[in-house]
Amino acid sequence: MSDRSYKTPGLIAAGFAIGTIGVKILSSKEAKKCYTHATAAGLRGKEWVMSIYDRIRANCDDIYEDAKVINEVRDAEDVICDAAEAVEDAAEEVLA
């Protein structure tokens, strides 16, 4: 037999042992406490990001509303200019 055939069962047994120990470590009280603290930090981070998002969203809404007002004023000015041009054209036709 080759040297390789003796290593395989040993590697499988070592992998099983490491996996079993890993499960025990990951399910310990200390690990759960660590997971809890990490989750709490994640929630604090989420709240911080959401507060920034809310401020940016409010600013974008203000910009959007201001842009709508600017466009309404521009459209009103265009209507007035078009009406003034129409009156001028009509006056020229009457005088001509």
ZIFEN-V130346 format. One record per run of one state. SS is the DSSP state (H for helix, E for strand, C for the rest). FROM is the first residue (numbers start at 0). TO is the last residue. If there is no record, write none. Layout:
[[SS/FROM/TO] [SS/FROM/TO]]
This chain:
[[C/0/1] [H/2/25] [C/26/27] [H/28/94] [C/95/95]]
